[in-house]
Amino acid sequence: MSDAFHTPASVDPRLLEVLVCPVTRGRLTWDRERQELVSKGAGLAFPIRDGVPIMLADEARKLD
């Protein structure tokens, strides 16, 4: 199995239209370098593991 399967080069724009921050219900942006979905409103970055967004506040990284 290639690494590209586990670390997508991009996120499907349709996914970004559907997913919202579980804390603020606001828009998410894709951080390609860190492989995270970012909620600027909540100050959190949600990881993507094995191609699956982990949308749990307890699993999110706090933004600087």
LUMZAZA-594936 format. One record per residue: residue number from 1; residue in three letters; z, x, y of N, C-alpha, C, O in turn. Coordinates in steps of 0.001 Angstrom, whole numbers, plus 500000, padded with zeros to 6 digits. Each point is the difference from the previous one (the first is absolute). Layout:
residues N
@k:NUM	r:ALA	nz:Z	nx:X	ny:Y	caz:Z	cax:X	cay:Y	cz:Z	cx:X	cy:Y	oz:Z	ox:X	oy:Y
...
//
This chain:
residues 64
@k:1	r:MET	nz:500000	nx:500848	ny:498828	caz:500000	cax:499152	cay:501172	cz:500000	cx:500895	cy:501237	oz:500763	ox:500963	oy:500078
@k:2	r:SER	nz:498394	nx:498720	ny:500870	caz:499906	cax:500849	cay:501182	cz:501151	cx:499725	cy:500959	oz:500609	ox:498930	oy:499994
@k:3	r:ASP	nz:499662	nx:502072	ny:500823	caz:501045	cax:499862	cay:501004	cz:499610	cx:498963	cy:501043	oz:500867	ox:499372	oy:500608
@k:4	r:ALA	nz:497835	nx:500446	ny:499601	caz:499532	cax:499026	cay:500989	cz:500471	cx:498594	cy:499649	oz:500176	ox:499171	oy:500893
@k:5	r:PHE	nz:500029	nx:500549	ny:497831	caz:500501	cax:498691	cay:499596	cz:501421	cx:499792	cy:500507	oz:500366	ox:498892	oy:500392
@k:6	r:HIS	nz:500429	nx:502160	ny:499600	caz:501409	cax:499893	cay:500384	cz:500229	cx:500142	cy:501503	oz:500980	ox:499468	oy:500521
@k:7	r:THR	nz:498155	nx:501223	ny:500168	caz:500145	cax:500179	cay:501440	cz:498698	cx:499589	cy:500683	oz:499099	ox:500819	oy:500176
@k:8	r:PRO	nz:500808	nx:497918	ny:500203	caz:498753	cax:499511	cay:500583	cz:499664	cx:500710	cy:501299	oz:500885	ox:500338	oy:500786
@k:9	r:ALA	nz:497822	nx:499884	ny:499431	caz:499552	cax:500642	cay:501237	cz:500155	cx:499050	cy:501185	oz:500168	ox:500436	oy:501139
@k:10	r:SER	nz:499775	nx:498271	ny:498584	caz:500165	cax:499013	cay:501056	cz:500562	cx:498720	cy:499399	oz:500042	ox:499817	oy:498784
@k:11	r:VAL	nz:500379	nx:499325	ny:502098	caz:500506	cax:498698	cay:499575	cz:498945	cx:498965	cy:500357	oz:499421	ox:500040	oy:501086
@k:12	r:ASP	nz:500338	nx:499050	ny:498012	caz:499030	cax:498937	cay:500224	cz:500403	cx:499231	cy:501257	oz:501125	ox:499507	oy:500079
@k:13	r:PRO	nz:497989	nx:500383	ny:500892	caz:500336	cax:499276	cay:501240	cz:500453	cx:498567	cy:499750	oz:500808	ox:499465	oy:500757
@k:14	r:ARG	nz:498674	nx:499909	ny:498182	caz:500432	cax:498630	cay:499683	cz:501479	cx:499977	cy:499622	oz:500703	ox:499031	oy:500285
@k:15	r:LEU	nz:499767	nx:502043	ny:499070	caz:501416	cax:500092	cay:499645	cz:500856	cx:500074	cy:501265	oz:501054	ox:499369	oy:500082
@k:16	r:LEU	nz:498487	nx:501401	ny:500898	caz:500747	cax:500105	cay:501257	cz:500029	cx:498676	cy:500758	oz:500930	ox:499744	oy:500764
@k:17	r:GLU	nz:498062	nx:499419	ny:499032	caz:499991	cax:498684	cay:500645	cz:501020	cx:499060	cy:499374	oz:500523	ox:499112	oy:500673
@k:18	r:VAL	nz:499761	nx:501079	ny:498043	caz:500885	cax:499101	cay:499260	cz:501456	cx:500464	cy:500048	oz:500908	ox:499188	oy:500179
@k:19	r:LEU	nz:499312	nx:502109	ny:499661	caz:501370	cax:500519	cay:499975	cz:500592	cx:500035	cy:501398	oz:499318	ox:500323	oy:500973
@k:20	r:VAL	nz:501954	nx:499342	ny:499112	caz:500743	cax:500104	cay:501252	cz:501316	cx:500711	cy:499710	oz:500432	ox:500090	oy:498851
@k:21	r:CYS	nz:500181	nx:500400	ny:502180	caz:501298	cax:500645	cay:499865	cz:501012	cx:498960	cy:499510	oz:500088	ox:498914	oy:500574
@k:22	r:PRO	nz:500670	nx:501399	ny:498383	caz:500984	cax:499042	cay:499509	cz:501188	cx:499814	cy:500944	oz:500764	ox:499047	oy:499849
@k:23	r:VAL	nz:499395	nx:501844	ny:501112	caz:501120	cax:499908	cay:500942	cz:499606	cx:499187	cy:501231	oz:500706	ox:499068	oy:500384
@k:24	r:THR	nz:498166	nx:501287	ny:500233	caz:499593	cax:499366	cay:501259	cz:498891	cx:498966	cy:499844	oz:499741	ox:499223	oy:500919
@k:25	r:ARG	nz:499604	nx:500762	ny:497922	caz:498818	cax:499164	cay:499748	cz:498836	cx:500428	cy:500890	oz:499055	ox:499243	oy:500222
@k:26	r:GLY	nz:501036	nx:501993	ny:500285	caz:498965	cax:500529	cay:500882	cz:498932	cx:500781	cy:499252	oz:500051	ox:500153	oy:498779
@k:27	r:ARG	nz:498998	nx:500328	ny:501973	caz:498841	cax:500741	cay:499492	cz:500409	cx:501365	cy:499448	oz:500935	ox:500635	oy:500488
@k:28	r:LEU	nz:498338	nx:499795	ny:498482	caz:500196	cax:501321	cay:499409	cz:498757	cx:500855	cy:500264	oz:498883	ox:499488	oy:500063
@k:29	r:THR	nz:501329	nx:501805	ny:500088	caz:498889	cax:500933	cay:500118	cz:500081	cx:500998	cy:498855	oz:501070	ox:500231	oy:499439
@k:30	r:TRP	nz:497794	nx:500354	ny:500224	caz:499884	cax:500917	cay:498873	cz:500098	cx:501437	cy:500493	oz:499214	ox:500424	oy:500848
@k:31	r:ASP	nz:501745	nx:500324	ny:498624	caz:500118	cax:501436	cay:500278	cz:499438	cx:500731	cy:498787	oz:500680	ox:500167	oy:498988
@k:32	r:ARG	nz:498074	nx:500264	ny:501131	caz:499303	cax:500629	cay:498879	cz:500669	cx:501297	cy:499563	oz:500125	ox:500263	oy:498804
@k:33	r:GLU	nz:500300	nx:500540	ny:502151	caz:500607	cax:501301	cay:499698	cz:501264	cx:499860	cy:499151	oz:500205	ox:500757	oy:499051
@k:34	r:ARG	nz:500627	nx:498287	ny:501292	caz:501272	cax:499815	cay:499282	cz:499935	cx:498945	cy:498899	oz:500965	ox:499809	oy:499260
@k:35	r:GLN	nz:497892	nx:499505	ny:500634	caz:499837	cax:498949	cay:498989	cz:501074	cx:498914	cy:500165	oz:500729	ox:499673	oy:499064
@k:36	r:GLU	nz:499342	nx:499782	ny:502158	caz:501016	cax:498993	cay:500322	cz:499393	cx:498890	cy:500850	oz:499010	ox:500196	oy:500704
@k:37	r:LEU	nz:501611	nx:498647	ny:499208	caz:499703	cax:498901	cay:500912	cz:501111	cx:499989	cy:501042	oz:501182	ox:499940	oy:499659
@k:38	r:VAL	nz:498436	nx:500118	ny:501607	caz:500961	cax:500180	cay:501083	cz:500181	cx:498718	cy:500803	oz:499038	ox:499348	oy:500406
@k:39	r:SER	nz:502232	nx:500317	ny:499808	caz:500362	cax:498893	cay:500881	cz:500669	cx:500603	cy:501225	oz:501168	ox:500387	oy:499955
@k:40	r:LYS	nz:498088	nx:499690	ny:501131	caz:500566	cax:500571	cay:501233	cz:501104	cx:499110	cy:500548	oz:500972	ox:500495	oy:500569
@k:41	r:GLY	nz:498885	nx:498199	ny:499265	caz:501006	cax:499057	cay:500490	cz:501352	cx:500186	cy:499343	oz:501035	ox:499901	oy:500659
@k:42	r:ALA	nz:498962	nx:500370	ny:498042	caz:501250	cax:500194	cay:499255	cz:500421	cx:501468	cy:499976	oz:501137	ox:500318	oy:499652
@k:43	r:GLY	nz:497945	nx:500573	ny:500719	caz:500302	cax:501425	cay:499944	cz:500110	cx:500500	cy:498562	oz:500801	ox:500887	oy:499703
@k:44	r:LEU	nz:498383	nx:498534	ny:499403	caz:500050	cax:500345	cay:498580	cz:498612	cx:500325	cy:499464	oz:498990	ox:499503	oy:500498
@k:45	r:ALA	nz:500985	nx:501340	ny:498478	caz:498767	cax:500324	cay:499299	cz:500206	cx:499704	cy:498519	oz:500906	ox:500541	oy:499366
@k:46	r:PHE	nz:498249	nx:498601	ny:500099	caz:500113	cax:499567	cay:498606	cz:499083	cx:500846	cy:499119	oz:498809	ox:500113	oy:500288
@k:47	r:PRO	nz:501718	nx:500477	ny:498658	caz:499190	cax:500885	cay:499163	cz:499018	cx:499232	cy:499119	oz:500179	ox:498817	oy:499712
@k:48	r:ILE	nz:498795	nx:501888	ny:499880	caz:499069	cax:499480	cay:499002	cz:500131	cx:500904	cy:498789	oz:499734	ox:501200	oy:500079
@k:49	r:ARG	nz:500673	nx:498225	ny:498806	caz:500214	cax:500761	cay:498765	cz:499049	cx:499487	cy:498927	oz:499950	ox:498805	oy:499710
@k:50	r:ASP	nz:499308	nx:502110	ny:499715	caz:499024	cax:499649	cay:498961	cz:499078	cx:498875	cy:500468	oz:499622	ox:499130	oy:499216
@k:51	r:GLY	nz:500021	nx:500896	ny:502069	caz:499090	cax:499011	cay:500547	cz:500629	cx:498676	cy:500362	oz:499297	ox:499071	oy:500398
@k:52	r:VAL	nz:502030	nx:500823	ny:499469	caz:500694	cax:498734	cay:500263	cz:500912	cx:500150	cy:501230	oz:500874	ox:500866	oy:500008
@k:53	r:PRO	nz:498934	nx:498307	ny:501023	caz:500897	cax:500046	cay:501155	cz:501402	cx:499531	cy:499598	oz:500162	ox:498948	oy:499381
@k:54	r:ILE	nz:500827	nx:501837	ny:500975	caz:501403	cax:499652	cay:499726	cz:500560	cx:499401	cy:501288	oz:500384	ox:500723	oy:500920
@k:55	r:MET	nz:499657	nx:497952	ny:499129	caz:500353	cax:499291	cay:501224	cz:501475	cx:499601	cy:500035	oz:500331	ox:498862	oy:500331
@k:56	r:LEU	nz:500530	nx:502055	ny:499334	caz:501443	cax:499770	cay:500022	cz:500615	cx:500850	cy:501107	oz:499770	ox:501207	oy:500064
@k:57	r:ALA	nz:501011	nx:498160	ny:500805	caz:500611	cax:500720	cay:501112	cz:500880	cx:501151	cy:499507	oz:500082	ox:501041	oy:500651
@k:58	r:ASP	nz:500571	nx:498773	ny:498209	caz:500860	cax:501050	cay:499451	cz:499220	cx:501227	cy:499540	oz:500559	ox:501093	oy:499919
@k:59	r:GLU	nz:498167	nx:498738	ny:499782	caz:499139	cax:501092	cay:499541	cz:499228	cx:500654	cy:501149	oz:499379	ox:501046	oy:499809
@k:60	r:ALA	nz:500654	nx:498353	ny:501366	caz:499224	cax:500495	cay:501136	cz:500665	cx:501208	cy:500653	oz:501218	ox:500174	oy:499968
@k:61	r:ARG	nz:497924	nx:500649	ny:500624	caz:500460	cax:501170	cay:500754	cz:500133	cx:499593	cy:501471	oz:499123	ox:499327	oy:500542
@k:62	r:LYS	nz:501966	nx:501079	ny:500097	caz:500187	cax:499710	cay:501415	cz:499131	cx:500957	cy:500807	oz:499959	ox:501201	oy:499733
@k:63	r:LEU	nz:499345	nx:498242	ny:501261	caz:499161	cax:500811	cay:500863	cz:500837	cx:500761	cy:500995	oz:501070	ox:499552	oy:500414
@k:64	r:ASP	nz:498429	nx:501603	ny:499964	caz:500726	cax:500849	cay:500986	cz:499927	cx:499428	cy:501381	oz:500549	ox:500579	oy:500937
//
